[in-house]
Amino acid sequence: MKLSDAWDNYYANTGKASEITRSLALAALALVWIFKDSDGRLPKVLLVPSALAMLALACDLAQYVVGATKWKQFADSKDRVAKTLDDDIGQAPGDINVVPERFYVAKFGLILAAYFVLFCYAGARLFS
């Protein structure tokens, strides 16, 4: 592995998946407002997908921050011994992505759960 590869992995943690998750979470929050009752109040059941969407946003941020921090620490530690960005710096630690991957999986699970509740609510409201 080259130092440039380590930095590429650092930047990969800020990729497209975070943008999509953010968009889905914000869309879920917008959908909650669409389902307000006739008095303009939110049904209590819609607090669940709202909370899930906000937790997904928190996991998205945590994934980014933890992943970026871990890859930066690794790259910095190798930067001290490497003379150029193309120097071979060996393998990254095997567990470097474990925590960011857990946040990654969690945010998608939270988004799926939020949309499940929203679709159930929409279906019940549509067919009631």
Contacts in CASP RR format, 6 or more apart in sequence:
PFRMAT RR
TARGET T0000
AUTHOR 0000-0000-0000
METHOD contacts of the structure
MODEL  1
MKLSDAWDNYYANTGKASEITRSLALAALALVWIFKDSDGRLPKVLLVPS
ALAMLALACDLAQYVVGATKWKQFADSKDRVAKTLDDDIGQAPGDINVVP
ERFYVAKFGLILAAYFVLFCYAGARLFS
1 88 0 8 1.000
1 89 0 8 1.000
1 90 0 8 1.000
1 91 0 8 1.000
1 92 0 8 1.000
2 85 0 8 1.000
2 86 0 8 1.000
2 87 0 8 1.000
2 88 0 8 1.000
2 89 0 8 1.000
3 75 0 8 1.000
3 78 0 8 1.000
3 79 0 8 1.000
3 82 0 8 1.000
3 84 0 8 1.000
3 85 0 8 1.000
3 86 0 8 1.000
3 87 0 8 1.000
3 89 0 8 1.000
4 85 0 8 1.000
4 86 0 8 1.000
6 71 0 8 1.000
6 74 0 8 1.000
6 75 0 8 1.000
6 78 0 8 1.000
6 89 0 8 1.000
6 92 0 8 1.000
7 71 0 8 1.000
7 75 0 8 1.000
7 85 0 8 1.000
9 71 0 8 1.000
9 92 0 8 1.000
10 67 0 8 1.000
10 68 0 8 1.000
10 71 0 8 1.000
10 72 0 8 1.000
10 75 0 8 1.000
13 63 0 8 1.000
13 64 0 8 1.000
13 67 0 8 1.000
13 68 0 8 1.000
13 71 0 8 1.000
13 100 0 8 1.000
14 64 0 8 1.000
14 68 0 8 1.000
17 104 0 8 1.000
18 60 0 8 1.000
18 63 0 8 1.000
18 64 0 8 1.000
21 56 0 8 1.000
21 57 0 8 1.000
21 60 0 8 1.000
21 107 0 8 1.000
21 108 0 8 1.000
21 111 0 8 1.000
22 57 0 8 1.000
22 60 0 8 1.000
24 53 0 8 1.000
24 56 0 8 1.000
24 111 0 8 1.000
24 115 0 8 1.000
25 53 0 8 1.000
25 54 0 8 1.000
25 56 0 8 1.000
25 57 0 8 1.000
25 60 0 8 1.000
25 111 0 8 1.000
25 114 0 8 1.000
26 53 0 8 1.000
26 57 0 8 1.000
28 49 0 8 1.000
28 50 0 8 1.000
28 52 0 8 1.000
28 53 0 8 1.000
28 111 0 8 1.000
28 114 0 8 1.000
28 115 0 8 1.000
28 118 0 8 1.000
29 50 0 8 1.000
29 53 0 8 1.000
29 54 0 8 1.000
31 49 0 8 1.000
31 118 0 8 1.000
32 42 0 8 1.000
32 46 0 8 1.000
32 49 0 8 1.000
32 50 0 8 1.000
32 53 0 8 1.000
32 118 0 8 1.000
33 42 0 8 1.000
35 42 0 8 1.000
35 43 0 8 1.000
35 46 0 8 1.000
35 118 0 8 1.000
35 121 0 8 1.000
35 122 0 8 1.000
35 125 0 8 1.000
36 42 0 8 1.000
37 43 0 8 1.000
42 50 0 8 1.000
43 121 0 8 1.000
45 117 0 8 1.000
45 121 0 8 1.000
46 117 0 8 1.000
46 118 0 8 1.000
46 121 0 8 1.000
48 114 0 8 1.000
48 117 0 8 1.000
49 113 0 8 1.000
49 114 0 8 1.000
49 115 0 8 1.000
49 117 0 8 1.000
49 118 0 8 1.000
49 121 0 8 1.000
50 114 0 8 1.000
52 110 0 8 1.000
52 111 0 8 1.000
52 113 0 8 1.000
52 114 0 8 1.000
52 117 0 8 1.000
53 110 0 8 1.000
53 111 0 8 1.000
53 114 0 8 1.000
55 110 0 8 1.000
56 106 0 8 1.000
56 107 0 8 1.000
56 108 0 8 1.000
56 109 0 8 1.000
56 110 0 8 1.000
56 111 0 8 1.000
56 114 0 8 1.000
57 107 0 8 1.000
59 103 0 8 1.000
59 104 0 8 1.000
59 106 0 8 1.000
59 107 0 8 1.000
59 110 0 8 1.000
60 103 0 8 1.000
60 107 0 8 1.000
62 103 0 8 1.000
63 100 0 8 1.000
63 103 0 8 1.000
63 104 0 8 1.000
63 107 0 8 1.000
66 99 0 8 1.000
66 100 0 8 1.000
66 103 0 8 1.000
67 97 0 8 1.000
67 99 0 8 1.000
67 100 0 8 1.000
70 96 0 8 1.000
70 97 0 8 1.000
70 99 0 8 1.000
70 100 0 8 1.000
71 96 0 8 1.000
74 92 0 8 1.000
74 93 0 8 1.000
74 96 0 8 1.000
78 89 0 8 1.000
78 90 0 8 1.000
81 89 0 8 1.000
82 89 0 8 1.000
END
